[in-house]
Amino acid sequence: MPFATSTIRERARRRVAVRVRAGEPCALCREPIDLSLRYPDPLSFTVDHVVPTSRGGTDDYEQLRPSHFRCNRTRSDGPDGTVGRNSGVLG
């Protein structure tokens, strides 16, 4: 199930962003993430679910990881490669 509320989604984004500030790279391409870049920049920050919520994944913190918008979109389950509203894009 996707994040139940926008408050929960925002809290999850902030918690994962702390890991990026500490130096954790994109989980998909292993390149650094610049948190100053804003959506829809391809290198902007999103939160990726290890197991997509569309396939039964949860929003548990352990199941969330940082990624670039481009990387997350490429991996997306969406039919057109889109990232859903719960992707975790900051700003």
C-alpha positions as YAML, in Angstrom:
chain: A
units: angstrom
residues:
- id: 1
  name: MET
  ca: [0.00, 0.00, 0.00]
- id: 2
  name: PRO
  ca: [1.36, 3.47, -0.86]
- id: 3
  name: PHE
  ca: [2.03, 6.00, 1.90]
- id: 4
  name: ALA
  ca: [-1.23, 6.44, 3.80]
- id: 5
  name: THR
  ca: [-0.90, 10.22, 4.14]
- id: 6
  name: SER
  ca: [1.24, 13.03, 2.80]
- id: 7
  name: THR
  ca: [2.61, 13.52, 6.33]
- id: 8
  name: ILE
  ca: [3.90, 9.94, 6.43]
- id: 9
  name: ARG
  ca: [5.32, 10.31, 2.91]
- id: 10
  name: GLU
  ca: [7.13, 13.55, 3.85]
- id: 11
  name: ARG
  ca: [8.56, 12.00, 7.02]
- id: 12
  name: ALA
  ca: [9.90, 9.04, 5.02]
- id: 13
  name: ARG
  ca: [11.49, 11.38, 2.44]
- id: 14
  name: ARG
  ca: [13.22, 13.35, 5.17]
- id: 15
  name: ARG
  ca: [14.55, 10.22, 6.86]
- id: 16
  name: VAL
  ca: [15.98, 8.87, 3.59]
- id: 17
  name: ALA
  ca: [17.39, 12.34, 2.70]
- id: 18
  name: VAL
  ca: [19.43, 12.20, 5.93]
- id: 19
  name: ARG
  ca: [21.15, 9.11, 4.55]
- id: 20
  name: VAL
  ca: [21.91, 10.97, 1.30]
- id: 21
  name: ARG
  ca: [23.42, 13.89, 3.25]
- id: 22
  name: ALA
  ca: [25.60, 11.32, 5.04]
- id: 23
  name: GLY
  ca: [26.93, 10.19, 1.67]
- id: 24
  name: GLU
  ca: [24.67, 7.31, 0.65]
- id: 25
  name: PRO
  ca: [24.50, 7.23, -3.19]
- id: 26
  name: CYS
  ca: [21.64, 6.33, -5.50]
- id: 27
  name: ALA
  ca: [20.74, 2.71, -4.77]
- id: 28
  name: LEU
  ca: [20.30, 2.00, -8.48]
- id: 29
  name: CYS
  ca: [23.28, 3.66, -10.23]
- id: 30
  name: ARG
  ca: [25.54, 4.18, -7.17]
- id: 31
  name: GLU
  ca: [26.23, 7.83, -8.16]
- id: 32
  name: PRO
  ca: [25.93, 10.70, -5.62]
- id: 33
  name: ILE
  ca: [22.60, 12.52, -5.28]
- id: 34
  name: ASP
  ca: [22.49, 16.34, -5.22]
- id: 35
  name: LEU
  ca: [19.62, 17.31, -2.92]
- id: 36
  name: SER
  ca: [19.61, 20.87, -4.29]
- id: 37
  name: LEU
  ca: [18.27, 19.67, -7.66]
- id: 38
  name: ARG
  ca: [14.51, 19.99, -7.96]
- id: 39
  name: TYR
  ca: [11.96, 17.78, -9.66]
- id: 40
  name: PRO
  ca: [11.70, 17.20, -12.63]
- id: 41
  name: ASP
  ca: [15.50, 17.29, -13.00]
- id: 42
  name: PRO
  ca: [16.55, 13.72, -13.94]
- id: 43
  name: LEU
  ca: [19.14, 13.70, -11.15]
- id: 44
  name: SER
  ca: [16.77, 15.00, -8.44]
- id: 45
  name: PHE
  ca: [16.15, 12.92, -5.32]
- id: 46
  name: THR
  ca: [13.36, 10.35, -5.03]
- id: 47
  name: VAL
  ca: [12.65, 7.56, -2.60]
- id: 48
  name: ASP
  ca: [12.62, 4.12, -4.20]
- id: 49
  name: HIS
  ca: [10.86, 1.11, -2.70]
- id: 50
  name: VAL
  ca: [12.97, -2.05, -2.78]
- id: 51
  name: VAL
  ca: [9.79, -4.01, -3.54]
- id: 52
  name: PRO
  ca: [7.32, -1.70, -5.36]
- id: 53
  name: THR
  ca: [4.09, -1.04, -3.50]
- id: 54
  name: SER
  ca: [2.27, -2.19, -6.64]
- id: 55
  name: ARG
  ca: [3.81, -5.63, -6.02]
- id: 56
  name: GLY
  ca: [3.02, -5.80, -2.33]
- id: 57
  name: GLY
  ca: [5.94, -3.76, -0.96]
- id: 58
  name: THR
  ca: [5.46, -1.74, 2.20]
- id: 59
  name: ASP
  ca: [6.46, 1.75, 3.31]
- id: 60
  name: ASP
  ca: [8.59, 0.40, 6.15]
- id: 61
  name: TYR
  ca: [11.78, 2.44, 6.52]
- id: 62
  name: GLU
  ca: [13.97, -0.61, 5.85]
- id: 63
  name: GLN
  ca: [12.26, -1.01, 2.46]
- id: 64
  name: LEU
  ca: [13.03, 2.57, 1.32]
- id: 65
  name: ARG
  ca: [16.22, 3.71, -0.40]
- id: 66
  name: PRO
  ca: [17.45, 6.86, -2.15]
- id: 67
  name: SER
  ca: [17.51, 7.14, -5.92]
- id: 68
  name: HIS
  ca: [17.67, 9.66, -8.73]
- id: 69
  name: PHE
  ca: [14.37, 10.52, -10.38]
- id: 70
  name: ARG
  ca: [15.76, 9.17, -13.68]
- id: 71
  name: CYS
  ca: [16.85, 5.87, -12.15]
- id: 72
  name: ASN
  ca: [13.57, 5.40, -10.30]
- id: 73
  name: ARG
  ca: [11.57, 6.24, -13.43]
- id: 74
  name: THR
  ca: [13.56, 3.72, -15.47]
- id: 75
  name: ARG
  ca: [12.88, 1.01, -12.87]
- id: 76
  name: SER
  ca: [9.21, 2.03, -12.46]
- id: 77
  name: ASP
  ca: [6.32, -0.40, -12.69]
- id: 78
  name: GLY
  ca: [4.23, 2.17, -14.56]
- id: 79
  name: PRO
  ca: [3.28, 1.30, -18.16]
- id: 80
  name: ASP
  ca: [4.95, 4.46, -19.45]
- id: 81
  name: GLY
  ca: [7.88, 4.50, -17.00]
- id: 82
  name: THR
  ca: [6.32, 7.12, -14.76]
- id: 83
  name: VAL
  ca: [7.03, 7.43, -11.07]
- id: 84
  name: GLY
  ca: [3.92, 7.56, -8.93]
- id: 85
  name: ARG
  ca: [2.93, 10.26, -6.47]
- id: 86
  name: ASN
  ca: [4.51, 8.30, -3.66]
- id: 87
  name: SER
  ca: [7.94, 8.32, -5.24]
- id: 88
  name: GLY
  ca: [9.34, 10.65, -2.62]
- id: 89
  name: VAL
  ca: [10.43, 13.53, -4.86]
- id: 90
  name: LEU
  ca: [11.48, 16.46, -2.69]
- id: 91
  name: GLY
  ca: [10.01, 19.85, -3.57]
...
